[in-house]
């Protein structure tokens, strides 16, 4: 059984930083690409934020480019999202995602709130 467990959310003043973690169990983590999505208040759809491949190539949505960094530690089966220079528009529930042809796996989400 594949499980994803996020942690690290919270409330922070604009300009501050947070680091999210997502621990993965039940699969060979090092072979997996991993993604972060977010769902802003009042929005029905989750928005893709970033992807890291098994080769450590990283991709970002333009709005977080230069502020967010995705990283992975295969020894800990964990993917991280370092978020710097946070803005109120980054307020959302952040979800860790493991893409799979048989159906993606999702974490439970972790809340990030950015206030002015």
SESEKE-598965 format. One record per residue: residue number from 1; residue in one letter; x, y, z of N, C-alpha, C in turn. Coordinates in Angstrom, 2 decimals, decimal comma. Each point is the difference from the previous one (the first is absolute). Example, Ala and Ser with C-alpha at 12.3 -4.5 7.8 and 13.67 -1.06 7.14 Angstrom:
<kolvexs>
   seq   type      n.c1      n.c2      n.c3     ca.c1     ca.c2     ca.c3      c.c1      c.c2      c.c3
     1      a     13,19     -5,69      7,80     -0,89      1,19      0,00      0,90      1,20      0,00
     2      s     -0,35      1,05     -0,72      0,82      1,19      0,06     -0,77      1,09      0,73
</kolvexs>
This chain:
<kolvexs>
   seq   type      n.c1      n.c2      n.c3     ca.c1     ca.c2     ca.c3      c.c1      c.c2      c.c3
     1      x      0,86     -1,19      0,00     -0,86      1,19      0,00      0,89      1,24      0,00
     2      x     -0,26      0,88     -0,96      0,77      1,23     -0,10     -0,64      1,07      0,87
     3      x      0,81      0,62      0,84     -0,49      1,07      0,87      0,90      1,21     -0,13
     4      x     -0,63      1,18     -0,02      0,72      1,27     -0,03     -0,47      0,82      1,20
     5      x      0,93      0,46      0,79     -0,35      0,77      1,19      0,76      1,32     -0,01
     6      x     -0,75      1,10     -0,10      0,61      1,33     -0,02      0,11      0,56      1,41
     7      x      0,92      0,93      0,15      0,14      0,76      1,24      0,69      1,31     -0,31
     8      x     -0,04      0,92      0,96      0,75      1,23     -0,14     -0,80      1,24     -0,33
     9      x     -1,30     -0,13     -0,16     -0,80      1,18     -0,29     -0,12      0,90      1,21
    10      x     -0,64      1,15     -0,19     -0,19      0,93      1,09     -0,36      1,37     -0,51
    11      x      0,05      0,99      0,91     -0,28      1,38     -0,35      1,28      0,80      0,09
    12      x      0,21      0,86     -0,98      1,23      0,78     -0,04     -0,31      1,37     -0,60
    13      x      0,76      0,97      0,43     -0,16      1,34     -0,54      0,57      0,05     -1,41
    14      x     -0,57      0,86     -0,82      0,49      0,16     -1,37      1,50      0,31      0,02
    15      x      0,71     -0,65     -0,90      1,45      0,13     -0,04      0,72     -1,10      0,76
    16      x     -0,74     -0,74      0,79      0,59     -1,07      0,78      0,18     -1,29     -0,78
    17      x      0,40     -1,03      0,73      0,32     -1,29     -0,62     -0,65     -1,15      0,76
    18      x     -0,26     -1,05     -0,73     -0,45     -1,26      0,57      0,62     -1,14     -0,80
    19      x      0,18     -1,13      0,65      0,43     -1,20     -0,72     -0,99     -1,11      0,25
    20      x     -0,54     -0,51     -1,09     -0,92     -1,13      0,06      0,77     -1,29     -0,25
    21      x     -0,46     -1,06      0,66      0,58     -1,33     -0,21     -1,09     -0,98     -0,38
    22      x      0,37     -1,00     -0,75     -0,93     -1,06     -0,38      0,76     -1,32      0,05
    23      x     -0,35     -0,83      0,95      0,63     -1,31      0,12     -0,85     -1,03     -0,72
    24      x      0,66     -0,82     -0,78     -0,67     -0,99     -0,84      0,37     -1,41      0,45
    25      x     -0,98     -0,85      0,14      0,26     -1,40      0,32     -0,77     -0,89     -0,97
    26      x      0,47     -1,25     -0,13     -0,73     -0,98     -0,80      0,40     -0,07     -1,45
    27      x      1,07      0,69     -0,38      0,46     -0,03     -1,38      1,49      0,25     -0,03
    28      x      0,61     -0,25     -1,16      1,43      0,28     -0,15      0,13      1,48     -0,33
    29      x      0,17      0,79      1,05     -0,08      1,45     -0,11      0,99      0,56     -1,02
    30      x      1,21     -0,52     -0,02      1,05      0,57     -0,84     -0,34     -0,06     -1,49
    31      x     -0,91     -0,86     -0,38     -0,36     -0,14     -1,40     -1,17      0,90     -0,41
    32      x     -0,57      0,71      0,95     -1,23      0,74     -0,24      0,26      1,48     -0,23
    33      x     -0,70      0,58     -0,96     -0,13      1,45     -0,03     -0,98      0,39      1,10
    34      x      0,17      1,19      0,54     -0,89      0,49      1,05     -0,45      1,41     -0,35
    35      x     -1,20      0,35      0,43     -0,56      1,31     -0,31     -0,61      0,62      1,25
    36      x     -0,09      1,31     -0,02     -0,80      0,75      0,97     -1,10      0,75     -0,77
    37      x     -1,19     -0,06      0,56     -1,13      0,77     -0,48     -0,50      0,88      1,14
    38      x     -0,84      0,96     -0,33     -0,64      0,80      1,03     -1,43      0,35     -0,42
    39      x     -0,83      0,22      1,01     -1,38      0,39     -0,24     -0,29      1,21      0,86
    40      x     -0,20      1,12     -0,67     -0,24      1,26      0,70     -1,43      0,05      0,52
    41      x     -0,24      0,83      1,01     -1,36      0,13      0,55     -0,99      0,42     -1,09
    42      x     -1,13     -0,67     -0,04     -1,03      0,33     -0,97      0,23     -0,56     -1,39
    43      x      1,13     -0,61     -0,24      0,28     -0,57     -1,32     -0,37     -1,49     -0,01
    44      x     -0,61     -0,44     -1,08     -0,41     -1,39     -0,11      1,14     -0,90     -0,45
    45      x      0,91      0,56     -0,79      1,05     -0,81     -0,58      1,30      0,14      0,77
    46      x      0,73     -1,08      0,02      1,36      0,04      0,53      0,92      0,48     -1,11
    47      x      0,96      0,79      0,38      0,96      0,58     -0,94      1,34     -0,69      0,16
    48      x      0,53     -0,46     -1,13      1,34     -0,56      0,05      1,01      1,09      0,36
    49      x      0,93     -0,34      0,88      1,01      0,97      0,44      1,39     -0,38     -0,49
    50      x      0,39     -1,25      0,20      1,37     -0,39     -0,32      0,11     -1,52     -0,12
    51      x      0,99     -0,43     -0,75      0,33     -1,41     -0,18      1,49     -0,20      0,14
    52      x      0,37     -1,11      0,61      1,39     -0,44     -0,02      0,02     -1,42     -0,55
    53      x      0,88     -0,24     -0,97      0,07     -1,32     -0,60      0,92     -0,90      0,81
    54      x      0,05     -1,26     -0,39      0,91     -0,93      0,68      1,45      0,36     -0,26
    55      x      0,25      0,79     -1,04      1,35      0,47     -0,31      0,29      1,36      0,61
    56      x     -0,91      0,48      0,84      0,16      1,29      0,68     -0,18      1,22     -0,90
    57      x     -0,62     -0,16     -1,14     -0,38      1,15     -0,79     -1,25      0,62      0,64
    58      x     -0,02      1,31      0,08     -1,10      0,69      0,68     -0,68      0,99     -0,95
    59      x     -1,30      0,11      0,16     -0,83      0,88     -0,82     -0,97      0,73      0,92
    60      x     -0,29      1,26     -0,35     -0,83      0,84      0,86     -1,03      0,78     -0,80
    61      x     -1,12      0,26      0,64     -0,93      0,96     -0,57      0,66      1,38      0,08
    62      x     -0,30      0,84     -0,97      0,70      1,29     -0,11     -0,14      0,85      1,26
    63      x     -1,13     -0,07      0,63     -0,27      0,89      1,14      0,87     -0,31      1,23
    64      x      0,63     -1,16      0,04      0,86     -0,33      1,14      1,46     -0,12     -0,38
    65      x      0,28      0,12     -1,28      1,38     -0,11     -0,49      0,89      0,99      0,73
    66      x      1,12     -0,51      0,52      0,94      0,86      0,71     -0,31      0,17      1,48
    67      x     -1,18     -0,42      0,42     -0,37      0,11      1,42     -0,13     -1,38      0,67
    68      x     -0,46     -0,97     -0,74     -0,20     -1,35      0,52      1,08     -0,93     -0,55
    69      x      0,37     -0,96      0,82      0,96     -1,02     -0,44     -0,48     -1,37      0,44
    70      x     -0,08     -0,91     -0,95     -0,34     -1,39      0,32      1,29     -0,80      0,09
    71      x      0,02     -0,94      0,93      1,18     -0,84      0,18     -0,47     -1,36      0,53
    72      x      0,88     -0,98     -0,15     -0,35     -1,32      0,49      1,18     -0,62      0,73
    73      x     -0,32     -0,84      0,97      1,01     -0,77      0,71     -0,42     -1,46     -0,12
    74      x      0,62     -0,72     -0,90     -0,41     -1,37     -0,24      0,29     -0,92      1,19
    75      x      0,99      0,35      0,80      0,30     -0,80      1,19     -1,12      0,09      1,03
    76      x     -0,73      1,11     -0,03     -1,11      0,21      0,96     -1,37     -0,16     -0,66
    77      x     -0,03     -0,35     -1,27     -1,27     -0,13     -0,72     -0,86      1,25      0,15
    78      x      0,63      1,14     -0,11     -0,68      1,26      0,29      0,28      1,02     -1,09
    79      x     -1,03      0,74     -0,35      0,13      1,14     -0,90     -0,34      1,26      0,79
    80      x      0,72      1,06     -0,31     -0,15      1,26      0,73     -0,42      1,11     -0,95
    81      x     -0,66      1,01      0,57     -0,28      1,21     -0,73      0,41      1,18      0,88
    82      x      1,10      0,62     -0,35      0,47      1,18      0,69     -0,66      1,21     -0,63
    83      x     -0,73      0,76      0,80     -0,75      1,15     -0,51      0,54      1,27      0,66
    84      x      0,58      0,85     -0,80      0,54      1,27      0,49     -0,77      1,17     -0,60
    85      x      0,17      1,16      0,59     -0,66      1,22     -0,50     -1,49     -0,24     -0,23
    86      x     -0,63     -0,60      0,99     -1,41     -0,37     -0,15     -0,89      1,22     -0,15
    87      x     -1,04     -0,16     -0,81     -0,95      1,05     -0,28     -1,40     -0,45      0,44
    88      x     -0,89      0,94      0,26     -1,37     -0,41      0,38     -0,64     -0,92     -1,02
    89      x      0,32      0,18     -1,26     -0,59     -0,85     -1,04      0,54     -1,43      0,03
    90      x      1,00     -0,28      0,82      0,47     -1,37      0,19     -0,85     -0,76      1,02
    91      x     -0,92      0,70      0,64     -0,88     -0,65      0,98     -0,81     -1,09     -0,68
    92      x      0,09     -1,22      0,54     -0,66     -1,15     -0,62      0,22     -1,23      0,87
    93      x     -0,70     -1,04     -0,34      0,34     -1,33      0,51      0,96     -0,61     -1,01
    94      x      1,13     -0,47      0,48      1,03     -0,57     -0,87     -0,05     -1,52      0,09
    95      x      0,00     -0,62     -1,17     -0,11     -1,45     -0,09      1,23     -0,59     -0,69
    96      x      0,50     -1,05      0,56      1,04     -0,79     -0,61     -0,65     -1,03     -0,93
    97      x      0,63     -0,24     -1,14     -0,59     -0,89     -1,00      1,06     -0,92     -0,58
    98      x     -0,38     -1,27     -0,15      0,85     -0,98     -0,66     -0,76     -0,48     -1,23
    99      x      0,49      0,37     -1,19     -0,72     -0,40     -1,21      0,16     -1,49     -0,27
   100      x     -1,07     -0,61     -0,44      0,03     -1,43     -0,29     -1,01     -0,29     -1,10
   101      x      0,37     -0,88     -0,92     -0,89     -0,31     -1,12     -1,30     -0,64      0,47
   102      x      0,04     -0,62      1,15     -1,21     -0,64      0,53     -0,84      0,93      0,86
   103      x      0,43      1,25      0,08     -0,71      0,96      0,85      0,95      0,65      0,97
   104      x      0,04      1,32      0,00      0,94      0,73      0,84     -0,30     -0,24      1,48
   105      x      1,05      0,15      0,79     -0,14     -0,04      1,45      0,14      1,41      0,54
   106      x     -0,78      0,30      1,05     -0,01      1,33      0,59      0,18     -0,09      1,51
   107      x      0,64      1,02      0,53      0,03      0,15      1,43     -1,27      0,67      0,49
   108      x     -0,07      0,19      1,31     -1,22      0,57      0,61     -0,03      1,51     -0,11
   109      x      1,12      0,61     -0,33      0,07      1,45     -0,12      0,49      0,66      1,27
   110      x      0,66      1,13     -0,17      0,45      0,79      1,13     -0,29      1,48     -0,30
   111      x     -0,55      0,69      0,99     -0,47      1,36     -0,20      1,14      1,00      0,12
   112      x      0,06      0,91     -0,96      0,96      1,11      0,03     -0,79      1,29     -0,07
   113      x      0,24      0,87      0,97     -0,66      1,29      0,03      1,03      1,12      0,05
   114      x     -0,13      0,98     -0,89      0,94      1,11     -0,05     -0,79      1,29      0,23
   115      x      0,38      0,75      1,03     -0,74      1,21      0,35      0,90      1,22     -0,12
   116      x     -0,63      1,14     -0,18      0,75      1,27     -0,10      0,02      0,71      1,33
</kolvexs>
